[in-house]
Amino acid sequence: TDATKGHALAFLTKHLGLKAEETLAFGDGTNDITMIRQAGTGVAMGNAAPEMLAAADRVTASNDEDGLAKILEELGF
C-alpha cells in the first residue's frame, strides 16, 4: 500500500522542493520505519521497537529523557 509515512514524507519533500537528504525524521514504532528510511537522516528514539532501532541512522535518548530535544541540539537546530 502507498499509505505509509515514508510515502507521505516523499510527497511532502517533493511538494516543498526539498531533497531527501535535507530531511530528518524521528520515530519509535514499526509504523515509522518507512519514514525514517525515506528521510535523509532517520532517528530512532531510545525506547523504540528493536526493528526501528535497527533501521535508524541514529539513535537518541528515550521520549522520557527528552531524546528529541537532545538530538536537535546535537545537530544544531
Buried (B, 14 or more C-beta within 10 A) or exposed (E): EEEBBBBBBBEEBEEEEEEEEEBBBBBBEEEBBBBBBBBBBBBBBBBBBEEBBEBBBBBBBEBEEEBBEEBBEEEEE
